[in-house]
């Protein structure tokens, strides 16, 4: 999912009547497009107070939380609130960190956690905090490498190549990292340069009874009456630069941090939010929205509902399982809740109907303009063609790779076995595999996972046309039936039991790849992945590339047709 740094001022209250103006704005463009209007509505700072390169500004007090390996995919925003690296973020943003540190003896999920000194702050390997250094519009540099009639696949490859060169050049000789993202359906490109800190520690979190009061899923429902907060601290190396975790690291000294105003708010005060939201899809055509509401979301919701029901039943049966599956349940429920609200809102506001009216208006306006000829009809044909492929892809992902945890573990085991066979550092591969398995089994229960697999296989076979069901999934429903199939798999697989798994790791040799390839868990997931690769991904990707091309043209036409309206970034 594309993500970029955006400024979103989400609610502006007027004294006479309540009115909200919503939009997501790019920080570096505030001075050019937005600041004058913001100041008329009560904003008391300048554009440079929000975003400046050569002096401290609000951008220096806002961090994007990510994970090593994908630090630009910010899963949450945090705000620096002290000169010593303290960051306040949501309880649900730190939930996975809290869970990983919890046990029956130290149940921080239930009881909360409060470090009484820095020596008690808890490290979170893999968590990163990104501080924005600067942004740059690189649209011209990228478009210079493109030609008008370039095939979409080639176009994407060229863009990726140019972006890589630009990103590397922007940070050469520094400890910075750069990332380029497309905006406005790929009509514009912005590069964000970050300083990414890799030592982020948990400082404080309230009990879940406060932080997740009422058991609501994540932050999709408003108003919320929860103490939805937690506190982290960023640590840095000797020169305040990013460094791997070390007891010698010192608290990060930010260029700016936010101070809490105790004076309260009054009606009419200007309000804005500065952070790292997810991608928006405001400019989808009606056919995409219709497919989302009628096909994609219902099936994804049904699959995750079944999975959540199993997980919640397990959590209610045991305090240990409650700890093990708390973060997993939250992860499954996050998008599940979002999809439900998304569908409800799209139906309530008659989004499909409104978009069709806009498309009819567009067709009238586009008459006589050859560059837009047949655009809406092409959209319809592509989404009709995409429908069955999307259904297959949903089940391959939601009920397949992201269904039972055993599936991905078996795939990973095959990868480690291959690495052992081909790499010279055999001991290093074994150690990596052992660490991966240790983390996996810490929060794993085979009985729960087996129940999930049974339900995923049932849903797969009942809801997907037979021609879109992988051979391994179809075989599970034949003969003895799904339940016995799953029980036999869990009994025979090496990777459902920690003792068998660690024994396998200790005995890794050149024949281990062959051993994994015969494991029943690997046979099933390989059937799913192979089917996806051979039957679904290639045609689906081709259709999506054609849709991507239409999206650029569609938005360019809309902006030309409605030049007097404001268009918000879609990233």
C-alpha positions in Angstrom: 0.0 0.0 0.0 1.4 3.4 -1.0 1.9 5.7 1.9 3.3 9.2 2.0 3.7 12.0 4.5 0.6 14.2 4.4 -0.8 17.0 6.4 -4.4 16.5 7.2 -6.4 19.3 8.8 -9.5 17.4 9.6 -12.0 19.5 11.6 -12.6 23.2 11.6 -15.4 24.5 13.9 -17.1 27.7 13.1 -18.9 29.7 15.8 -22.2 30.2 14.0 -22.6 26.7 12.5 -20.7 23.4 12.7 -18.8 22.8 9.5 -15.9 20.5 8.8 -13.5 21.0 5.9 -11.4 17.9 5.2 -8.4 17.4 3.1 -4.9 15.9 3.1 -2.1 18.2 2.1 1.5 17.8 1.3 3.6 19.8 3.8 6.0 21.3 1.3 3.1 22.7 -0.7 1.3 24.4 2.2 2.8 27.8 1.5 1.8 27.7 -2.1 -1.7 26.3 -1.9 -3.2 26.2 1.7 -1.7 28.5 4.3 -3.6 31.6 3.4 -6.9 29.9 3.7 -5.8 28.1 6.9 -4.9 31.4 8.5 -8.3 32.9 7.5 -9.8 30.1 9.5 -7.8 30.8 12.6 -4.5 29.1 12.1 -1.9 31.3 13.9 1.4 29.9 12.6 3.2 30.2 9.3 3.8 27.6 6.7 7.4 27.5 7.8 6.4 26.7 11.3 5.0 23.5 9.9 7.5 22.6 7.3 11.0 24.1 7.0 14.3 22.6 5.9 16.8 24.9 7.4 15.2 25.4 10.8 13.2 23.4 13.3 9.5 23.1 12.5 6.5 20.9 13.3 7.7 18.2 10.9 10.6 17.5 13.3 8.2 16.8 16.1 6.2 14.1 14.2 7.5 10.6 13.6 6.3 7.7 11.5 6.5 4.3 13.2 7.5 1.5 10.9 9.4 -1.8 10.9 12.9 -2.7 9.7 12.7 -4.0 6.1 9.7 -1.7 5.4 10.3 1.5 7.4 8.4 3.7 4.9 5.2 1.8 5.4 4.3 3.7 8.5 1.8 1.8 10.6 1.2 4.7 13.0 2.2 8.3 13.8 3.9 9.4 17.0 4.4 12.9 18.4 7.6 13.9 20.2 6.8 15.5 23.5 10.2 16.0 25.2 13.7 17.1 24.6 14.8 13.5 25.5 13.0 11.6 22.8 9.7 10.7 24.4 7.0 9.9 21.9 3.3 9.6 22.5 1.3 7.4 20.3 -1.9 5.4 20.4 -2.3 2.3 22.7 -3.3 0.3 19.7 -0.1 1.4 17.9 2.0 -0.1 20.6 -0.3 -3.0 21.2 2.0 -5.5 19.5 5.0 -4.3 21.4 3.1 -4.6 24.7 2.0 -8.1 23.8 5.4 -9.3 22.9 6.7 -8.2 26.4 3.8 -9.8 28.2 3.6 -13.2 29.9 1.5 -14.8 32.6 4.0 -13.5 35.2 4.2 -10.0 33.7 0.9 -9.4 32.0 1.4 -5.8 30.7 -1.7 -6.1 28.5 -3.9 -6.6 31.5 -2.0 -4.5 34.1 -0.3 -1.9 32.0 3.4 -1.0 32.0 5.2 1.9 33.5 9.0 2.2 33.5 10.2 3.7 36.7 13.6 4.6 35.1 15.3 4.4 31.8 16.9 1.1 32.8 13.3 -0.4 32.8 12.4 0.8 29.3 11.8 -2.2 27.0 13.5 -2.6 23.7 11.5 -3.4 20.6 13.7 -5.0 17.9 12.5 -4.3 14.4 10.5 -1.1 15.3 11.7 2.1 13.6 10.9 5.8 14.0 11.3 8.0 10.9 11.8 11.8 11.2 11.2 13.7 8.0 14.2 15.8 6.8 12.9 17.2 3.6 10.6 16.6 0.6 11.2 17.2 -3.1 8.9 17.2 -6.2 10.7 14.8 -8.6 7.8 14.6 -11.1 9.8 16.2 -13.9 12.9 14.0 -13.4 10.7 10.9 -13.7 8.5 12.0 -16.5 11.7 12.9 -18.5 12.4 9.2 -18.7 8.9 8.2 -19.9 7.4 8.3 -23.3 3.7 8.8 -24.2 2.9 5.4 -25.6 5.1 3.4 -23.3 3.5 0.1 -22.2 2.4 0.2 -18.6 4.6 -2.7 -17.5 7.6 -1.0 -19.1 6.6 2.4 -17.7 6.4 1.0 -14.1 9.8 -0.6 -14.6 11.4 2.6 -15.8 9.8 4.5 -12.9 11.2 2.0 -10.4 14.6 2.3 -11.9 14.6 6.1 -12.0 13.3 6.3 -8.4 16.0 4.0 -7.2 18.7 6.2 -8.8 17.1 9.4 -7.4 16.7 7.9 -3.9 20.3 6.7 -3.8 21.7 10.0 -5.1 19.6 12.0 -2.6 21.2 10.3 0.5 24.6 9.4 -0.8 27.2 9.7 1.9 24.7 10.3 4.7 22.8 8.2 7.2 19.5 9.3 5.6 17.0 7.2 3.7 14.8 8.3 0.8 11.6 7.1 -0.7 9.6 8.2 -3.7 5.8 7.8 -3.9 3.3 8.5 -6.6 0.4 10.9 -6.0 -2.7 11.9 -7.9 -3.0 8.4 -9.5 0.6 8.5 -10.6 0.5 12.0 -12.3 2.9 13.4 -9.7 5.8 12.1 -7.7 7.3 13.3 -4.4 10.4 12.1 -2.6 10.6 12.1 1.2 14.0 12.0 2.9 14.0 10.5 6.4 16.4 9.9 9.3 15.3 6.5 10.5 16.0 5.5 14.2 16.2 1.9 15.0 16.2 1.9 18.8 12.6 2.5 20.0 11.7 1.5 23.6 8.4 1.1 25.4 8.1 3.5 28.3 4.5 3.4 29.4 1.1 2.0 28.5 -2.2 1.9 30.4 -4.0 -1.4 31.1 -6.1 -2.6 28.2 -9.2 -1.9 30.3 -8.2 1.8 29.8 -6.3 1.8 26.5 -8.9 -0.4 24.8 -11.9 0.4 27.0 -15.0 -1.4 25.6 -13.0 -3.7 23.4 -13.5 -1.6 20.3 -11.3 -2.6 17.4 -8.6 -0.1 16.7 -9.7 3.4 15.9 -12.4 3.1 13.2 -15.4 4.0 15.4 -16.0 7.5 16.8 -16.5 8.9 19.3 -14.1 6.9 21.3 -14.1 6.9 25.1 -10.7 5.3 25.7 -7.3 6.1 27.1 -5.9 5.3 23.7 -2.3 6.2 24.4 1.1 4.8 25.1 4.6 6.3 25.4 7.8 5.3 23.6 11.3 6.7 23.6 13.7 7.0 20.7 17.3 6.3 21.4 20.3 7.4 19.3 24.0 6.9 19.0 26.8 9.1 20.3 26.2 12.0 17.8 22.4 11.8 18.0 22.4 9.7 14.8 20.5 6.5 14.1 22.1 3.4 15.7 21.1 -0.2 16.4 20.0 -1.0 19.9 22.8 -0.6 22.5 22.8 0.0 26.2 25.2 2.8 25.4 22.7 4.7 23.3 21.3 8.0 24.6 17.8 9.5 24.4 17.3 11.1 21.0 17.4 15.0 21.1 14.8 16.2 18.6 15.1 19.5 16.7 11.6 20.3 17.9 8.9 18.7 20.1 5.3 19.5 21.0 4.3 21.1 24.3 1.0 20.3 25.8 -1.3 23.3 26.2 -3.2 23.2 29.4 -5.6 26.0 28.5 -8.1 23.9 26.8 -10.1 24.4 23.6 -12.9 26.8 22.8 -15.5 26.6 20.1 -14.1 28.0 16.8 -10.5 27.0 17.5 -8.6 25.8 14.4 -7.8 22.1 14.5 -5.5 20.0 12.3 -3.8 16.7 12.4 -0.2 16.2 11.1 0.9 12.6 10.5 1.2 9.5 8.4 -2.2 8.3 7.2 -2.8 5.5 4.8 -3.6 5.7 1.1 -6.8 7.4 0.0 -8.8 6.2 -3.0 -11.0 9.2 -3.7 -10.8 9.0 -7.4 -11.9 5.3 -8.0 -14.5 4.9 -10.8 -18.0 3.6 -9.9 -17.1 0.1 -11.2 -14.3 -0.2 -8.6 -16.5 1.0 -5.8 -19.3 -1.3 -6.8 -16.9 -4.3 -6.9 -15.5 -3.3 -3.5 -18.9 -3.1 -1.8 -20.6 -6.1 -3.5 -17.7 -8.6 -3.9 -14.4 -7.8 -2.2 -15.4 -6.5 1.2 -18.2 -9.1 1.9 -15.9 -12.0 1.3 -13.0 -10.6 3.2 -15.2 -9.7 6.1 -16.7 -13.2 6.2 -13.3 -14.9 6.2 -12.0 -12.7 9.0 -15.2 -13.0 11.0 -14.7 -16.8 11.0 -11.1 -16.4 12.0 -11.8 -13.9 14.7 -14.6 -16.1 16.2 -12.1 -19.0 16.6 -9.4 -16.7 18.1 -11.7 -15.0 20.5 -13.1 -18.4 21.7 -9.5 -19.5 22.4 -8.7 -16.3 24.2 -11.7 -16.6 26.4 -10.7 -20.1 27.4 -7.2 -19.4 28.7 -5.2 -16.4 30.1 -2.1 -17.7 28.3 -4.0 -17.9 24.9 -5.4 -14.4 25.6 -1.8 -13.1 25.8 -0.6 -15.1 22.8 -3.4 -14.1 20.5 -4.2 -10.5 21.7 -2.0 -8.8 19.1 -3.0 -11.3 16.4 -6.7 -10.7 17.1 -6.2 -7.0 16.9 -4.3 -7.3 13.6 -7.1 -9.5 12.0 -9.8 -7.2 13.4 -8.2 -3.9 12.2 -9.0 -4.2 8.5 -12.1 -6.3 9.3 -13.6 -3.3 11.1 -12.5 -0.9 8.5 -14.0 -2.9 5.6 -17.4 -3.0 7.4 -17.4 0.8 8.0 -16.2 1.4 4.5 -19.0 -0.6 2.9 -21.6 1.0 5.3 -20.4 4.5 4.4 -20.2 3.9 0.7 -23.8 2.6 0.7 -25.1 5.3 3.0 -23.7 8.1 0.9 -24.7 6.4 -2.4 -21.2 6.6 -3.6 -21.7 4.3 -6.7 -24.7 6.3 -7.8 -22.9 9.6 -7.4 -19.8 8.4 -9.2 -21.9 7.2 -12.1 -23.5 10.7 -12.3 -20.0 12.2 -12.4 -19.0 9.7 -15.1 -22.0 10.6 -17.2 -21.0 14.3 -16.8 -17.5 13.4 -17.8 -18.6 11.6 -21.0 -20.6 14.6 -22.1 -17.6 16.9 -21.4 -15.1 14.5 -23.1 -17.1 14.3 -26.3 -14.8 15.4 -29.1 -11.7 14.9 -27.0 -10.0 11.8 -28.5 -7.6 11.3 -25.6 -10.6 10.4 -23.4 -12.6 8.5 -25.9 -14.2 5.3 -24.5 -12.5 5.7 -21.1 -15.6 4.9 -19.0 -16.5 1.9 -21.2 -12.9 0.6 -20.9 -13.2 0.8 -17.1 -16.4 -1.3 -17.2 -14.8 -4.0 -19.4 -11.7 -4.3 -17.2 -13.6 -4.5 -13.9 -16.0 -7.1 -15.4 -12.9 -9.1 -16.5 -11.3 -8.6 -13.1 -14.2 -9.9 -11.0 -13.5 -13.6 -10.8 -9.8 -13.1 -10.6 -10.3 -10.8 -7.5 -12.5 -13.4 -5.8 -9.8 -16.0 -6.4 -7.1 -13.6 -5.2 -9.0 -12.8 -2.0 -9.2 -16.4 -1.0 -5.7 -17.2 -2.0 -4.6 -14.4 0.4 -7.1 -14.3 3.2 -7.9 -18.0 3.5 -4.6 -19.3 2.1 -1.4 -17.5 3.0 -3.0 -15.4 5.8 -5.3 -18.1 7.0 -3.6 -20.7 9.3 -0.2 -19.5 10.5 1.3 -22.9 9.6 1.1 -22.0 5.9 3.6 -19.2 6.0 5.8 -21.0 8.5 6.1 -24.0 6.1 7.0 -21.6 3.3 9.6 -19.9 5.4 11.1 -23.3 6.4 11.5 -24.1 2.7 13.3 -20.8 2.2 15.7 -21.4 5.1 16.4 -24.9 3.8 17.3 -23.5 0.4 19.5 -20.9 2.0 21.3 -23.6 4.0 21.9 -25.5 0.8 23.3 -22.6 -1.2 25.1 -20.3 1.3 28.5 -20.9 2.9 27.5 -19.6 6.3 25.6 -22.7 7.4 25.7 -21.8 11.1 24.3 -18.4 10.4 21.4 -19.8 8.5 20.6 -22.2 11.3 20.8 -19.4 13.8 18.4 -17.2 11.8 16.0 -20.1 11.3 16.2 -21.0 15.0 15.4 -17.3 16.0 12.5 -17.2 13.6 11.1 -20.5 14.9 11.5 -19.3 18.5 9.5 -16.1 17.9 6.9 -18.1 16.0 6.2 -20.7 18.7 6.2 -18.1 21.5 2.7 -17.0 20.5 1.5 -20.1 18.7 -1.0 -22.8 19.6 -1.4 -25.7 17.2 -5.0 -26.6 18.2 -6.2 -23.0 17.5 -4.3 -22.9 14.2 -5.8 -26.3 13.2 -9.3 -25.0 13.9 -8.6 -22.0 11.8 -7.3 -24.1 8.9 -10.4 -26.3 9.0 -12.6 -23.2 8.7 -10.5 -21.6 6.0 -10.6 -24.8 3.9 -14.4 -25.0 4.3 -15.0 -21.4 3.3 -12.6 -21.8 0.3 -14.4 -24.8 -1.1 -17.9 -23.4 -0.4 -17.5 -19.9 -1.8 -15.1 -20.1 -4.8 -16.0 -21.7 -8.2 -14.2 -25.0 -8.6 -12.0 -23.7 -11.4 -10.5 -21.1 -9.1 -9.8 -23.6 -6.2 -6.1 -24.9 -5.9 -5.8 -28.6 -6.2 -4.5 -29.0 -2.6 -7.5 -27.1 -1.2 -10.0 -29.1 -3.3 -8.4 -32.4 -2.2 -8.9 -31.4 1.4 -12.6 -31.6 1.0 -12.5 -35.0 -0.7 -12.2 -38.4 0.8 -12.1 -38.3 4.6 -13.2 -34.7 4.6 -11.6 -31.4 5.8 -11.5 -32.1 9.5 -9.6 -35.4 9.2 -7.4 -33.9 6.4 -6.4 -31.1 8.8 -5.9 -33.4 11.8 -3.7 -35.7 9.7 -1.6 -32.7 8.5 -1.0 -31.4 11.9 -0.1 -34.8 13.2 2.4 -35.5 10.4 3.9 -32.0 9.7 7.3 -31.2 11.2 6.3 -27.6 11.7 3.3 -27.9 14.1 5.5 -28.9 17.0 8.5 -26.9 18.4 10.5 -30.0 19.4 10.2 -31.5 15.9 10.9 -28.2 14.3 14.0 -27.4 16.4 15.3 -31.0 15.8 14.8 -30.4 12.1 16.8 -27.1 12.3 19.6 -28.8 14.2 19.9 -31.4 11.5 19.7 -29.2 8.5 21.7 -30.6 5.5 21.7 -30.5 1.8 18.7 -32.9 1.7 16.5 -30.6 3.9 14.9 -28.9 0.9 13.6 -32.3 -0.3 12.3 -33.1 3.2 10.4 -29.8 3.5 8.9 -30.3 0.0 7.3 -33.5 1.2 5.9 -32.1 4.4 2.0 -32.0 4.2 1.8 -28.4 5.3 4.3 -27.3 2.6 2.4 -29.3 0.0 -0.8 -27.4 0.8 0.7 -23.9 0.8 2.8 -24.7 -2.3 -0.4 -25.7 -4.1 -2.0 -22.4 -3.1 1.0 -20.3 -4.0 1.6 -22.1 -7.2 -2.0 -21.7 -8.3 -1.8 -18.0 -7.5 1.4 -17.6 -9.6 0.2 -19.7 -12.5 -3.5 -18.9 -12.8 -4.2 -15.6 -11.1 -1.4 -13.1 -10.6 -0.3 -12.7 -14.2 -3.8 -11.9 -15.7 -4.8 -9.9 -12.6 -1.6 -7.8 -12.8 -2.1 -7.1 -16.5 -5.6 -5.9 -15.8 -4.5 -3.8 -12.9 -1.8 -2.2 -15.1 -4.4 -1.3 -17.6 -6.6 0.2 -14.9 -3.6 2.1 -13.5 -3.1 3.7 -16.9 -6.8 4.7 -17.1 -6.6 6.0 -13.5 -4.0 8.6 -14.6 -6.0 9.6 -17.6 -9.3 9.7 -15.6 -7.9 12.0 -12.9 -6.1 14.3 -15.4 -9.5 14.6 -17.2 -11.4 15.3 -14.0 -8.9 18.0 -13.0 -9.2 19.6 -16.4 -13.0 19.4 -16.4 -13.4 20.7 -12.8 -10.4 23.1 -12.7 -12.2 25.3 -10.2 -12.3 22.5 -7.6 -9.7 21.3 -5.1 -8.2 17.9 -5.6 -6.5 16.1 -2.7 -3.4 13.8 -2.9 -4.3 10.2 -3.2 -1.3 8.7 -1.4 
